[in-house]
Amino acid sequence: MKNKMKSHRGAKKRFKCTASGKALHKQSHRRHILTKKPAKRKRHLRGNAVVHASDRRSIQRMINE
């Protein structure tokens, strides 16, 4: 009997899968030192971004969806 594949818990918390199979991630540079960054830059860093196509397969394998 083969072992079950376990999902990567760190990746599971960082990535979310859409219905069409694309992976989403939060954008970086929004944690600290926000006073020197312009409002436009911070506004554009809100929300989620789509993971690059070349990384999609490995992330889907890690989150097992």
C-alpha positions as CSV (number, residue, x, y, z in Angstrom):
1,M,0.0,0.0,0.0
2,K,1.4,3.4,-1.0
3,N,1.6,6.3,1.3
4,K,-0.7,9.3,0.8
5,M,0.8,12.5,-0.6
6,K,0.9,15.2,2.1
7,S,0.3,18.8,1.2
8,H,3.0,21.3,2.0
9,R,1.5,23.2,4.9
10,G,3.5,26.4,4.3
11,A,2.4,26.5,0.6
12,K,-1.2,25.8,1.6
13,K,-1.2,28.9,3.7
14,R,0.4,31.1,1.1
15,F,-1.3,30.1,-2.1
16,K,-5.0,29.8,-3.1
17,C,-6.3,28.0,-6.2
18,T,-9.0,29.5,-8.4
19,A,-11.7,27.5,-10.1
20,S,-9.9,27.5,-13.4
21,G,-6.8,26.1,-11.8
22,K,-4.6,29.2,-11.5
23,A,-2.7,29.8,-8.3
24,L,-3.0,33.2,-6.5
25,H,-0.5,34.7,-4.0
26,K,-0.3,37.8,-1.9
27,Q,2.1,40.5,-3.2
28,S,5.3,41.3,-1.4
29,H,6.6,44.6,0.0
30,R,3.5,45.4,2.1
31,R,4.8,44.3,5.5
32,H,6.9,47.2,6.9
33,I,8.7,50.4,6.0
34,L,5.4,51.7,4.5
35,T,6.0,55.4,5.3
36,K,8.5,55.9,2.5
37,K,6.4,54.1,-0.1
38,P,3.9,56.2,-2.1
39,A,0.2,55.5,-1.8
40,K,0.0,54.5,-5.4
41,R,2.6,51.8,-4.9
42,K,0.8,50.5,-1.8
43,R,-2.5,50.6,-3.5
44,H,-1.3,48.5,-6.4
45,L,0.2,45.9,-4.0
46,R,-3.2,45.2,-2.5
47,G,-5.1,42.1,-3.5
48,N,-3.8,38.9,-4.9
49,A,-1.6,38.3,-8.0
50,V,-1.6,35.2,-10.3
51,V,1.4,33.0,-10.0
52,H,3.6,32.7,-13.1
53,A,2.8,29.9,-15.4
54,S,6.2,28.2,-15.0
55,D,5.7,27.9,-11.2
56,R,2.0,26.8,-11.4
57,R,2.6,23.1,-11.7
58,S,5.0,22.9,-8.7
59,I,2.6,24.9,-6.5
60,Q,-0.4,22.8,-7.4
61,R,1.6,19.7,-6.5
62,M,2.5,21.2,-3.1
63,I,-1.1,22.2,-2.3
64,N,-2.6,19.0,-3.7
65,E,-5.7,20.6,-5.4
